[in-house]
Amino acid sequence: SQQGEEDPQALSIQEGENATMNCSYKTSINNLQWYRQNSGRGLVHLILIRSNEREKHSGRLRVTLDTSRKSSSLLITASRAADTASYFCATVLSGGGADGLTFGKGTHLIIQP
Amino acid sequence: SAVISQKPSRDICQRGTSLTIQCQVDSQVTMMFWYRQQPGQSLTLIATANQGSEATYESGFVIDKFPISRPNLTFSTLTVSNMSPEDSSIYLCSVDGRGYQETQYFGPGTRLLVL
């Protein structure tokens, strides 16, 4: 079953604006990762945040993690047309369970030129 | 980062037939994973494949339907058996890139349409 729920499911903004996507999950995690997928192709890893971290930056990306609320957010600043893609959060469960990733439903982001 | 290729990139198959998807990595990796992405949906883990051992399947996926081979540290195959239109999906393989339960690197996917 899906671990994460993302909102919004779809987001359309103007180029240059900031885009914020949220992800919630249900069980304890080791880390949470964000991936981007362009047009049904392979996924590209964006950023990983560990359960003992609260915020992380990478270029125009900012990720927060609130383990008490079991939620994370991905902020893309100064959006560009090339940021148009689907964004997924994925969790690695703690407790030595499944080794693979459990993905959220994803947010489809459209950047209007 | 690992470079992963998949063959075929896409295929159209008739129901009742089987298709084997190949995943090749440019470096030796311990764990390989197979995911399914149904149309408009997110990714769901099918199984984890370690070299030299049987694949570990997630709930809802069985070996008879999705047999997996892992003959060496750079290669794996996933077979989709006795296909039905419900099997139409993108199938992706991935590898642990930087260690256990860390970043994963994904192949480009195999887009399968079953008629």
Contacts between the chains, C-beta under 8 A, distances in Angstrom:
chain1	res1	chain2	res2	distance
A	2	B	42	6.5
A	2	B	44	7.8
A	30	B	101	5.7
A	31	B	101	7.1
A	31	B	102	7.5
A	33	B	103	6.7
A	33	B	104	7.8
A	35	B	106	7.9
A	40	B	37	7.6
A	40	B	90	5.9
A	40	B	109	7.1
A	40	B	111	7.0
A	41	B	108	5.7
A	41	B	109	6.1
A	42	B	4	7.7
A	42	B	92	6.3
A	42	B	106	4.3
A	42	B	107	5.6
A	42	B	108	4.3
A	42	B	109	5.4
A	43	B	43	7.5
A	43	B	92	7.2
A	43	B	94	7.7
A	43	B	104	8.0
A	43	B	106	4.3
A	44	B	106	7.6
A	45	B	97	7.6
A	45	B	103	4.8
A	45	B	104	6.9
A	45	B	105	7.0
A	48	B	102	6.8
A	48	B	103	5.8
A	88	B	42	6.1
A	88	B	43	7.1
A	90	B	43	7.9
A	92	B	101	4.5
A	98	B	45	6.7
A	98	B	48	7.5
A	98	B	58	6.8
A	99	B	31	6.2
A	99	B	33	7.6
A	99	B	48	5.2
A	99	B	56	7.9
A	99	B	96	7.9
A	99	B	100	7.4
A	99	B	101	6.4
A	100	B	33	4.7
A	100	B	35	7.5
A	100	B	45	3.9
A	100	B	48	5.6
A	100	B	58	7.5
A	101	B	33	7.7
A	101	B	43	7.6
A	101	B	45	6.8
A	101	B	94	7.9
A	101	B	104	6.1
A	102	B	45	7.1
A	103	B	42	4.6
A	103	B	43	4.5
A	103	B	44	7.3
A	104	B	42	6.4
A	105	B	41	7.5
A	105	B	42	5.0
A	106	B	42	5.1
